[in-house]
C-alpha cells in the first residue's frame, strides 16, 4: 500500500501532552512512523491511512489539531 | 435512566492535559457532569454509561487511566 506523509499542528503544552499523542499513534493501525515535536507543536505521520483518518485519530486525544 | 458516579485516576501534568480530558468528556454522549482535578489527578464522572464505557472514553485521550 502506498504510504503518505502528513503534517499537523497539535496543541501540546507539556511532555504529558506529547506522550498522549505518542500513545495514540503507536496504537493506530496503518501508522508506520511518526515524529512528534513538542517544541514546534507539530506531528508528522507516515501512514497508509488517509489524511482525514489520521486527523481523526489525533483529534481523539482531545488536543487542538489543525492539518498543515 | 439511572445515573452513576465513577472516579478515575488520570495522569495529567498540565492544564493542556486536563483540557484535553475536558474536551473529550464534553463530547461524550451520556456524560452529564464531571469534575477534573489536575491537582489530585482525578476525574469524577456522572453518567448513564457503564464504568467501562467511561473508562474507554477517557482512555482515548492517550492519558494513563486507572479506575478508582
Backbone of each chain as nested JSON, in Angstrom:
{
  "chains": [
    {"id": "A", "residues": [
      {"number": 1, "name": "UNK", "atoms": {"N": [0.839, -1.206, 0.0], "CA": [0.0, 0.0, 0.0], "C": [0.873, 1.255, 0.0]}},
      {"number": 2, "name": "UNK", "atoms": {"N": [0.409, 2.257, -0.676], "CA": [1.178, 3.497, -0.739], "C": [1.103, 4.226, 0.597]}},
      {"number": 3, "name": "UNK", "atoms": {"N": [2.241, 4.743, 0.982], "CA": [2.306, 5.467, 2.244], "C": [2.443, 6.955, 1.963]}},
      {"number": 4, "name": "UNK", "atoms": {"N": [1.737, 7.739, 2.728], "CA": [1.833, 9.19, 2.584], "C": [2.346, 9.803, 3.874]}},
      {"number": 5, "name": "UNK", "atoms": {"N": [2.82, 11.029, 3.76], "CA": [3.309, 11.768, 4.921], "C": [2.42, 12.983, 5.124]}},
      {"number": 6, "name": "UNK", "atoms": {"N": [1.903, 13.118, 6.341], "CA": [1.007, 14.223, 6.655], "C": [1.551, 15.005, 7.844]}},
      {"number": 7, "name": "UNK", "atoms": {"N": [1.341, 16.305, 7.807], "CA": [1.783, 17.142, 8.924], "C": [0.596, 17.817, 9.592]}},
      {"number": 8, "name": "UNK", "atoms": {"N": [0.678, 17.895, 10.914], "CA": [-0.387, 18.519, 11.695], "C": [0.21, 19.44, 12.737]}},
      {"number": 9, "name": "UNK", "atoms": {"N": [-0.534, 20.471, 13.033], "CA": [-0.198, 21.344, 14.148], "C": [-1.043, 20.837, 15.317]}},
      {"number": 10, "name": "UNK", "atoms": {"N": [-0.415, 20.495, 16.423], "CA": [-1.153, 19.952, 17.559], "C": [-0.784, 20.733, 18.821]}},
      {"number": 11, "name": "UNK", "atoms": {"N": [-1.791, 21.212, 19.516], "CA": [-1.554, 21.984, 20.739], "C": [-1.1, 21.082, 21.872]}},
      {"number": 12, "name": "UNK", "atoms": {"N": [0.207, 21.083, 22.122], "CA": [0.777, 20.248, 23.191], "C": [1.602, 21.152, 24.089]}},
      {"number": 13, "name": "UNK", "atoms": {"N": [1.295, 21.154, 25.365], "CA": [1.982, 22.11, 26.241], "C": [2.951, 21.488, 27.238]}},
      {"number": 14, "name": "UNK", "atoms": {"N": [2.997, 20.164, 27.297], "CA": [3.975, 19.519, 28.176], "C": [4.267, 18.129, 27.645]}},
      {"number": 15, "name": "UNK", "atoms": {"N": [5.219, 17.456, 28.266], "CA": [5.584, 16.118, 27.777], "C": [4.451, 15.118, 28.003]}},
      {"number": 16, "name": "UNK", "atoms": {"N": [3.531, 15.441, 28.926], "CA": [2.347, 14.588, 29.112], "C": [1.44, 14.676, 27.903]}},
      {"number": 17, "name": "UNK", "atoms": {"N": [1.347, 15.865, 27.328], "CA": [0.541, 16.096, 26.119], "C": [1.127, 15.328, 24.936]}},
      {"number": 18, "name": "UNK", "atoms": {"N": [2.436, 15.505, 24.71], "CA": [3.055, 14.839, 23.564], "C": [3.08, 13.334, 23.783]}},
      {"number": 19, "name": "UNK", "atoms": {"N": [3.234, 12.912, 25.04], "CA": [3.2, 11.486, 25.36], "C": [1.848, 10.863, 25.056]}},
      {"number": 20, "name": "UNK", "atoms": {"N": [0.788, 11.631, 25.264], "CA": [-0.559, 11.124, 24.977], "C": [-0.738, 10.916, 23.479]}},
      {"number": 21, "name": "UNK", "atoms": {"N": [-0.259, 11.863, 22.692], "CA": [-0.351, 11.739, 21.232], "C": [0.495, 10.549, 20.777]}},
      {"number": 22, "name": "UNK", "atoms": {"N": [1.658, 10.397, 21.384], "CA": [2.542, 9.274, 21.096], "C": [1.815, 7.948, 21.351]}},
      {"number": 23, "name": "UNK", "atoms": {"N": [1.179, 7.842, 22.513], "CA": [0.479, 6.606, 22.873], "C": [-0.633, 6.277, 21.867]}},
      {"number": 24, "name": "UNK", "atoms": {"N": [-1.352, 7.311, 21.44], "CA": [-2.443, 7.106, 20.482], "C": [-1.913, 6.633, 19.138]}},
      {"number": 25, "name": "UNK", "atoms": {"N": [-0.9, 7.325, 18.621], "CA": [-0.373, 6.972, 17.297], "C": [0.277, 5.594, 17.302]}},
      {"number": 26, "name": "UNK", "atoms": {"N": [0.906, 5.237, 18.42], "CA": [1.553, 3.921, 18.492], "C": [0.534, 2.795, 18.405]}},
      {"number": 27, "name": "UNK", "atoms": {"N": [-0.722, 3.113, 18.725], "CA": [-1.787, 2.089, 18.688], "C": [-2.679, 2.21, 17.464]}},
      {"number": 28, "name": "UNK", "atoms": {"N": [-2.37, 3.154, 16.585], "CA": [-3.209, 3.343, 15.397], "C": [-2.704, 2.46, 14.262]}},
      {"number": 29, "name": "UNK", "atoms": {"N": [-3.508, 1.475, 13.857], "CA": [-3.139, 0.587, 12.76], "C": [-3.017, 1.397, 11.478]}},
      {"number": 30, "name": "UNK", "atoms": {"N": [-1.977, 1.13, 10.708], "CA": [-1.786, 1.848, 9.455], "C": [-0.813, 3.008, 9.588]}},
      {"number": 31, "name": "UNK", "atoms": {"N": [-0.402, 3.266, 10.817], "CA": [0.605, 4.315, 11.045], "C": [1.939, 3.621, 11.273]}},
      {"number": 32, "name": "UNK", "atoms": {"N": [2.891, 3.845, 10.379], "CA": [4.163, 3.122, 10.475], "C": [5.216, 3.899, 11.243]}},
      {"number": 33, "name": "UNK", "atoms": {"N": [5.153, 5.224, 11.13], "CA": [6.21, 6.039, 11.718], "C": [5.663, 7.426, 11.962]}},
      {"number": 34, "name": "UNK", "atoms": {"N": [6.195, 8.105, 12.969], "CA": [5.751, 9.486, 13.204], "C": [6.786, 10.213, 14.033]}},
      {"number": 35, "name": "UNK", "atoms": {"N": [6.79, 11.516, 13.878], "CA": [7.679, 12.359, 14.682], "C": [6.813, 13.403, 15.374]}},
      {"number": 36, "name": "UNK", "atoms": {"N": [7.0, 13.509, 16.665], "CA": [6.254, 14.485, 17.455], "C": [7.234, 15.531, 17.973]}},
      {"number": 37, "name": "UNK", "atoms": {"N": [6.948, 16.789, 17.692], "CA": [7.789, 17.853, 18.232], "C": [6.978, 18.742, 19.164]}},
      {"number": 38, "name": "UNK", "atoms": {"N": [7.279, 18.62, 20.433], "CA": [6.623, 19.461, 21.435], "C": [7.051, 20.911, 21.225]}},
      {"number": 39, "name": "UNK", "atoms": {"N": [8.302, 21.097, 20.871], "CA": [8.849, 22.435, 20.673], "C": [8.139, 23.167, 19.527]}},
      {"number": 40, "name": "UNK", "atoms": {"N": [7.953, 22.446, 18.416], "CA": [7.334, 23.076, 17.251], "C": [5.821, 22.881, 17.191]}},
      {"number": 41, "name": "UNK", "atoms": {"N": [5.291, 22.089, 18.148], "CA": [3.847, 21.811, 18.162], "C": [3.416, 21.106, 16.882]}},
      {"number": 42, "name": "UNK", "atoms": {"N": [4.261, 20.239, 16.392], "CA": [3.926, 19.542, 15.148], "C": [3.978, 18.022, 15.313]}},
      {"number": 43, "name": "UNK", "atoms": {"N": [3.174, 17.369, 14.495], "CA": [3.176, 15.914, 14.43], "C": [3.225, 15.553, 12.95]}},
      {"number": 44, "name": "UNK", "atoms": {"N": [4.226, 14.781, 12.563], "CA": [4.371, 14.339, 11.18], "C": [4.149, 12.833, 11.166]}},
      {"number": 45, "name": "UNK", "atoms": {"N": [3.215, 12.387, 10.344], "CA": [2.812, 10.98, 10.362], "C": [3.0, 10.337, 8.995]}},
      {"number": 46, "name": "UNK", "atoms": {"N": [3.61, 9.169, 8.994], "CA": [3.769, 8.369, 7.777], "C": [2.757, 7.24, 7.867]}},
      {"number": 47, "name": "UNK", "atoms": {"N": [1.847, 7.178, 6.903], "CA": [0.746, 6.242, 7.067], "C": [0.108, 5.836, 5.755]}},
      {"number": 48, "name": "UNK", "atoms": {"N": [-0.507, 4.664, 5.763], "CA": [-1.298, 4.221, 4.609], "C": [-2.737, 4.715, 4.736]}},
      {"number": 49, "name": "UNK", "atoms": {"N": [-3.06, 5.314, 5.876], "CA": [-4.405, 5.872, 6.076], "C": [-4.537, 7.174, 5.293]}},
      {"number": 50, "name": "UNK", "atoms": {"N": [-5.768, 7.669, 5.179], "CA": [-5.989, 8.974, 4.552], "C": [-5.647, 10.059, 5.564]}},
      {"number": 51, "name": "UNK", "atoms": {"N": [-5.464, 11.261, 5.076], "CA": [-5.135, 12.374, 5.974], "C": [-6.265, 12.589, 6.986]}},
      {"number": 52, "name": "UNK", "atoms": {"N": [-7.505, 12.457, 6.519], "CA": [-8.666, 12.624, 7.402], "C": [-8.667, 11.587, 8.526]}},
      {"number": 53, "name": "UNK", "atoms": {"N": [-8.317, 10.364, 8.18], "CA": [-8.302, 9.305, 9.19], "C": [-7.247, 9.572, 10.259]}},
      {"number": 54, "name": "UNK", "atoms": {"N": [-6.091, 10.043, 9.82], "CA": [-5.034, 10.358, 10.787], "C": [-5.451, 11.557, 11.634]}},
      {"number": 55, "name": "UNK", "atoms": {"N": [-6.073, 12.533, 10.991], "CA": [-6.573, 13.722, 11.696], "C": [-7.528, 13.306, 12.816]}},
      {"number": 56, "name": "UNK", "atoms": {"N": [-8.466, 12.421, 12.49], "CA": [-9.458, 11.968, 13.481], "C": [-8.797, 11.208, 14.624]}},
      {"number": 57, "name": "UNK", "atoms": {"N": [-7.774, 10.42, 14.291], "CA": [-7.068, 9.656, 15.329], "C": [-6.402, 10.614, 16.318]}},
      {"number": 58, "name": "UNK", "atoms": {"N": [-5.751, 11.641, 15.794], "CA": [-5.078, 12.609, 16.676], "C": [-6.113, 13.405, 17.458]}},
      {"number": 59, "name": "UNK", "atoms": {"N": [-7.221, 13.712, 16.781], "CA": [-8.268, 14.531, 17.416], "C": [-8.864, 13.836, 18.645]}},
      {"number": 60, "name": "UNK", "atoms": {"N": [-8.844, 12.508, 18.617], "CA": [-9.374, 11.731, 19.754], "C": [-8.629, 12.051, 21.046]}},
      {"number": 61, "name": "UNK", "atoms": {"N": [-7.423, 12.563, 20.912], "CA": [-6.634, 12.924, 22.094], "C": [-7.255, 14.076, 22.864]}},
      {"number": 62, "name": "UNK", "atoms": {"N": [-8.154, 14.819, 22.194], "CA": [-8.745, 15.988, 22.843], "C": [-7.886, 17.231, 22.697]}},
      {"number": 63, "name": "UNK", "atoms": {"N": [-6.776, 17.096, 21.988], "CA": [-5.886, 18.236, 21.75], "C": [-6.385, 19.019, 20.539]}},
      {"number": 64, "name": "UNK", "atoms": {"N": [-6.132, 20.323, 20.519], "CA": [-6.468, 21.096, 19.327], "C": [-5.569, 20.648, 18.158]}},
      {"number": 65, "name": "UNK", "atoms": {"N": [-6.151, 20.255, 17.049], "CA": [-5.392, 19.766, 15.878], "C": [-5.76, 20.585, 14.65]}},
      {"number": 66, "name": "UNK", "atoms": {"N": [-4.791, 20.792, 13.819], "CA": [-5.002, 21.509, 12.571], "C": [-4.138, 20.823, 11.527]}},
      {"number": 67, "name": "UNK", "atoms": {"N": [-4.71, 20.54, 10.353], "CA": [-3.925, 19.935, 9.284], "C": [-3.037, 21.002, 8.669]}},
      {"number": 68, "name": "UNK", "atoms": {"N": [-1.796, 20.615, 8.356], "CA": [-0.864, 21.579, 7.729], "C": [-0.684, 21.225, 6.272]}}
    ]},
    {"id": "B", "residues": [
      {"number": 1, "name": "UNK", "atoms": {"N": [-33.131, 7.348, 32.908], "CA": [-32.041, 6.393, 33.088], "C": [-31.291, 6.688, 34.383]}},
      {"number": 2, "name": "UNK", "atoms": {"N": [-30.838, 5.636, 35.017], "CA": [-30.1, 5.827, 36.26], "C": [-28.705, 6.36, 35.971]}},
      {"number": 3, "name": "UNK", "atoms": {"N": [-28.312, 7.29, 36.8], "CA": [-27.006, 7.87, 36.631], "C": [-26.087, 7.375, 37.742]}},
      {"number": 4, "name": "UNK", "atoms": {"N": [-24.852, 7.078, 37.369], "CA": [-23.876, 6.651, 38.364], "C": [-22.716, 7.617, 38.397]}},
      {"number": 5, "name": "UNK", "atoms": {"N": [-21.959, 7.535, 39.487], "CA": [-20.782, 8.379, 39.627], "C": [-19.55, 7.489, 39.69]}},
      {"number": 6, "name": "UNK", "atoms": {"N": [-18.592, 7.766, 38.839], "CA": [-17.372, 6.963, 38.764], "C": [-16.149, 7.845, 38.964]}},
      {"number": 7, "name": "UNK", "atoms": {"N": [-15.151, 7.298, 39.622], "CA": [-13.912, 8.052, 39.819], "C": [-12.74, 7.355, 39.141]}},
      {"number": 8, "name": "UNK", "atoms": {"N": [-11.878, 8.16, 38.572], "CA": [-10.699, 7.648, 37.884], "C": [-9.48, 8.454, 38.274]}},
      {"number": 9, "name": "UNK", "atoms": {"N": [-8.356, 7.785, 38.268], "CA": [-7.062, 8.44, 38.418], "C": [-6.548, 8.631, 36.995]}},
      {"number": 10, "name": "UNK", "atoms": {"N": [-6.249, 9.861, 36.621], "CA": [-5.785, 10.135, 35.258], "C": [-4.492, 10.934, 35.31]}},
      {"number": 11, "name": "UNK", "atoms": {"N": [-3.481, 10.446, 34.619], "CA": [-2.187, 11.126, 34.592], "C": [-2.251, 12.405, 33.775]}},
      {"number": 12, "name": "UNK", "atoms": {"N": [-2.369, 13.53, 34.463], "CA": [-2.437, 14.827, 33.781], "C": [-1.365, 15.719, 34.393]}},
      {"number": 13, "name": "UNK", "atoms": {"N": [-0.477, 16.253, 33.546], "CA": [0.639, 17.011, 34.098], "C": [0.592, 18.509, 33.832]}},
      {"number": 14, "name": "UNK", "atoms": {"N": [-0.364, 18.958, 33.036], "CA": [-0.501, 20.406, 32.82], "C": [-1.95, 20.706, 32.461]}},
      {"number": 15, "name": "UNK", "atoms": {"N": [-2.264, 21.991, 32.329], "CA": [-3.648, 22.356, 32.012], "C": [-4.029, 21.93, 30.59]}},
      {"number": 16, "name": "UNK", "atoms": {"N": [-3.009, 21.691, 29.753], "CA": [-3.294, 21.165, 28.414], "C": [-3.798, 19.733, 28.513]}},
      {"number": 17, "name": "UNK", "atoms": {"N": [-3.24, 18.991, 29.454], "CA": [-3.662, 17.605, 29.692], "C": [-5.096, 17.565, 30.212]}},
      {"number": 18, "name": "UNK", "atoms": {"N": [-5.382, 18.351, 31.236], "CA": [-6.733, 18.336, 31.805], "C": [-7.732, 18.925, 30.814]}},
      {"number": 19, "name": "UNK", "atoms": {"N": [-7.273, 19.895, 30.019], "CA": [-8.153, 20.473, 28.996], "C": [-8.538, 19.453, 27.942]}},
      {"number": 20, "name": "UNK", "atoms": {"N": [-7.614, 18.563, 27.622], "CA": [-7.898, 17.524, 26.628], "C": [-8.959, 16.561, 27.15]}},
      {"number": 21, "name": "UNK", "atoms": {"N": [-8.831, 16.181, 28.426], "CA": [-9.829, 15.284, 29.037], "C": [-11.184, 16.003, 29.093]}},
      {"number": 22, "name": "UNK", "atoms": {"N": [-11.149, 17.279, 29.422], "CA": [-12.355, 18.108, 29.448], "C": [-13.05, 18.077, 28.092]}},
      {"number": 23, "name": "UNK", "atoms": {"N": [-12.28, 18.316, 27.029], "CA": [-12.838, 18.361, 25.677], "C": [-13.488, 17.04, 25.289]}},
      {"number": 24, "name": "UNK", "atoms": {"N": [-12.839, 15.94, 25.681], "CA": [-13.367, 14.613, 25.352], "C": [-14.673, 14.359, 26.101]}},
      {"number": 25, "name": "UNK", "atoms": {"N": [-14.673, 14.616, 27.402], "CA": [-15.88, 14.326, 28.196], "C": [-17.045, 15.217, 27.781]}},
      {"number": 26, "name": "UNK", "atoms": {"N": [-16.74, 16.451, 27.393], "CA": [-17.809, 17.367, 26.99], "C": [-18.511, 16.87, 25.73]}},
      {"number": 27, "name": "UNK", "atoms": {"N": [-17.817, 16.018, 24.959], "CA": [-18.389, 15.494, 23.709], "C": [-18.89, 14.069, 23.849]}},
      {"number": 28, "name": "UNK", "atoms": {"N": [-18.804, 13.502, 25.046], "CA": [-19.233, 12.12, 25.24], "C": [-20.713, 12.077, 25.612]}},
      {"number": 29, "name": "UNK", "atoms": {"N": [-21.519, 11.515, 24.717], "CA": [-22.959, 11.406, 24.978], "C": [-23.171, 10.506, 26.184]}},
      {"number": 30, "name": "UNK", "atoms": {"N": [-24.063, 10.901, 27.088], "CA": [-24.348, 10.089, 28.264], "C": [-23.596, 10.563, 29.49]}},
      {"number": 31, "name": "UNK", "atoms": {"N": [-22.713, 11.54, 29.285], "CA": [-21.993, 12.127, 30.424], "C": [-22.644, 13.469, 30.73]}},
      {"number": 32, "name": "UNK", "atoms": {"N": [-23.219, 13.575, 31.906], "CA": [-23.959, 14.8, 32.229], "C": [-23.114, 15.828, 32.966]}},
      {"number": 33, "name": "UNK", "atoms": {"N": [-22.178, 15.337, 33.746], "CA": [-21.408, 16.245, 34.595], "C": [-20.094, 15.569, 34.954]}},
      {"number": 34, "name": "UNK", "atoms": {"N": [-19.067, 16.364, 35.177], "CA": [-17.793, 15.775, 35.593], "C": [-16.937, 16.834, 36.258]}},
      {"number": 35, "name": "UNK", "atoms": {"N": [-16.047, 16.367, 37.099], "CA": [-15.099, 17.273, 37.749], "C": [-13.697, 16.735, 37.478]}},
      {"number": 36, "name": "UNK", "atoms": {"N": [-12.845, 17.606, 37.011], "CA": [-11.468, 17.232, 36.712], "C": [-10.553, 17.969, 37.675]}},
      {"number": 37, "name": "UNK", "atoms": {"N": [-9.72, 17.229, 38.373], "CA": [-8.747, 17.871, 39.26], "C": [-7.338, 17.545, 38.808]}},
      {"number": 38, "name": "UNK", "atoms": {"N": [-6.7, 18.572, 38.273], "CA": [-5.304, 18.414, 37.845], "C": [-4.43, 18.189, 39.081]}},
      {"number": 39, "name": "UNK", "atoms": {"N": [-4.764, 18.886, 40.156], "CA": [-4.005, 18.787, 41.394], "C": [-4.028, 17.371, 41.969]}},
      {"number": 40, "name": "UNK", "atoms": {"N": [-5.228, 16.783, 41.981], "CA": [-5.35, 15.44, 42.559], "C": [-5.225, 14.322, 41.528]}},
      {"number": 41, "name": "UNK", "atoms": {"N": [-5.105, 14.718, 40.262], "CA": [-5.014, 13.72, 39.182], "C": [-6.266, 12.842, 39.144]}},
      {"number": 42, "name": "UNK", "atoms": {"N": [-7.398, 13.44, 39.408], "CA": [-8.635, 12.652, 39.412], "C": [-9.677, 13.235, 38.468]}},
      {"number": 43, "name": "UNK", "atoms": {"N": [-10.53, 12.331, 37.99], "CA": [-11.674, 12.711, 37.159], "C": [-12.882, 11.974, 37.732]}},
      {"number": 44, "name": "UNK", "atoms": {"N": [-13.899, 12.736, 38.105], "CA": [-15.125, 12.149, 38.628], "C": [-16.225, 12.413, 37.602]}},
      {"number": 45, "name": "UNK", "atoms": {"N": [-16.887, 11.342, 37.182], "CA": [-17.852, 11.457, 36.082], "C": [-19.236, 10.979, 36.516]}},
      {"number": 46, "name": "UNK", "atoms": {"N": [-20.233, 11.767, 36.219], "CA": [-21.632, 11.402, 36.454], "C": [-22.215, 11.015, 35.107]}},
      {"number": 47, "name": "UNK", "atoms": {"N": [-22.682, 9.785, 34.994], "CA": [-23.063, 9.323, 33.664], "C": [-24.077, 8.193, 33.701]}},
      {"number": 48, "name": "UNK", "atoms": {"N": [-24.811, 8.058, 32.599], "CA": [-25.716, 6.925, 32.423], "C": [-24.971, 5.767, 31.756]}},
      {"number": 49, "name": "UNK", "atoms": {"N": [-23.739, 6.005, 31.338], "CA": [-22.914, 4.956, 30.734], "C": [-22.396, 4.016, 31.816]}},
      {"number": 50, "name": "UNK", "atoms": {"N": [-21.845, 2.894, 31.386], "CA": [-21.213, 1.986, 32.339], "C": [-19.83, 2.531, 32.683]}},
      {"number": 51, "name": "UNK", "atoms": {"N": [-19.27, 2.023, 33.757], "CA": [-17.931, 2.486, 34.145], "C": [-16.899, 2.155, 33.069]}},
      {"number": 52, "name": "UNK", "atoms": {"N": [-17.053, 0.982, 32.439], "CA": [-16.137, 0.594, 31.363], "C": [-16.215, 1.558, 30.182]}},
      {"number": 53, "name": "UNK", "atoms": {"N": [-17.417, 1.97, 29.859], "CA": [-17.582, 2.884, 28.723], "C": [-16.932, 4.236, 29.005]}},
      {"number": 54, "name": "UNK", "atoms": {"N": [-17.095, 4.706, 30.233], "CA": [-16.467, 5.979, 30.598], "C": [-14.945, 5.818, 30.612]}},
      {"number": 55, "name": "UNK", "atoms": {"N": [-14.486, 4.699, 31.141], "CA": [-13.051, 4.392, 31.162], "C": [-12.469, 4.454, 29.75]}},
      {"number": 56, "name": "UNK", "atoms": {"N": [-13.149, 3.809, 28.808], "CA": [-12.668, 3.778, 27.423], "C": [-12.662, 5.175, 26.797]}},
      {"number": 57, "name": "UNK", "atoms": {"N": [-13.663, 5.974, 27.135], "CA": [-13.734, 7.344, 26.599], "C": [-12.538, 8.152, 27.08]}},
      {"number": 58, "name": "UNK", "atoms": {"N": [-12.221, 8.032, 28.359], "CA": [-11.08, 8.778, 28.907], "C": [-9.774, 8.233, 28.332]}},
      {"number": 59, "name": "UNK", "atoms": {"N": [-9.737, 6.917, 28.172], "CA": [-8.519, 6.274, 27.662], "C": [-8.157, 6.75, 26.255]}},
      {"number": 60, "name": "UNK", "atoms": {"N": [-9.169, 7.117, 25.489], "CA": [-8.934, 7.616, 24.127], "C": [-8.042, 8.853, 24.126]}},
      {"number": 61, "name": "UNK", "atoms": {"N": [-7.97, 9.528, 25.254], "CA": [-7.124, 10.727, 25.351], "C": [-5.645, 10.374, 25.255]}},
      {"number": 62, "name": "UNK", "atoms": {"N": [-5.329, 9.091, 25.463], "CA": [-3.922, 8.689, 25.458], "C": [-3.259, 8.887, 26.806]}},
      {"number": 63, "name": "UNK", "atoms": {"N": [-4.04, 9.338, 27.8], "CA": [-3.502, 9.533, 29.15], "C": [-3.565, 8.215, 29.914]}},
      {"number": 64, "name": "UNK", "atoms": {"N": [-2.649, 8.013, 30.855], "CA": [-2.747, 6.83, 31.711], "C": [-3.993, 6.966, 32.598]}},
      {"number": 65, "name": "UNK", "atoms": {"N": [-4.872, 5.972, 32.559], "CA": [-6.116, 6.0, 33.339], "C": [-6.205, 4.767, 34.21]}},
      {"number": 66, "name": "UNK", "atoms": {"N": [-6.779, 4.949, 35.377], "CA": [-6.966, 3.843, 36.312], "C": [-8.314, 4.076, 36.99]}},
      {"number": 67, "name": "UNK", "atoms": {"N": [-9.132, 3.036, 37.041], "CA": [-10.42, 3.175, 37.725], "C": [-10.197, 3.182, 39.227]}},
      {"number": 68, "name": "UNK", "atoms": {"N": [-10.932, 4.023, 39.929], "CA": [-10.793, 4.089, 41.395], "C": [-12.028, 3.483, 42.054]}}
    ]}
  ]
}
